[in-house]
Amino acid sequence: MPELPVWESRRCFIADDPRLAKPEKASYKKPMAARPLEIGPAGIRTARTIEMLRTERGLSQRQLAARITALGHPMSNTALSRIERAHRRCDIDDLTALAQALRVPPFALLEGDTAL
């Protein structure tokens, strides 16, 4: 049998050394079940108002999300869609950025069409 170069013999030695073996993966843990998202009447009213103002202004979700991002608050059209469908909470930073992009005061988004 031909003699192996030093680097190959070391590689074989290291691979066979049980102390250097990769640890086995931990057992698979089942992820926790997601809590259902509870959005109250004010959140739902805000979501509907955002959608109404966006469509009145002739903006697509992608256009409004780009406008919000240009104002310094990164938002994808997917995030905006989830806010409008009340599948995502609208935090205060989102609310102020949305109001600025739609050119309305933030309270107008909270109060719905009664404030407009």
Buried (B, 14 or more C-beta within 10 A) or exposed (E): EEEEEEEEEEEEEEEEEEEEEEEEEEEEEEEEEEEEEEBEEEBEBBBBBBBBBBEEBEBEBEBBBBBBBEBEBEBBBEBBBBBBEBEBBBEEEBBBBBBBBBEBBBEBBBBBEEEE
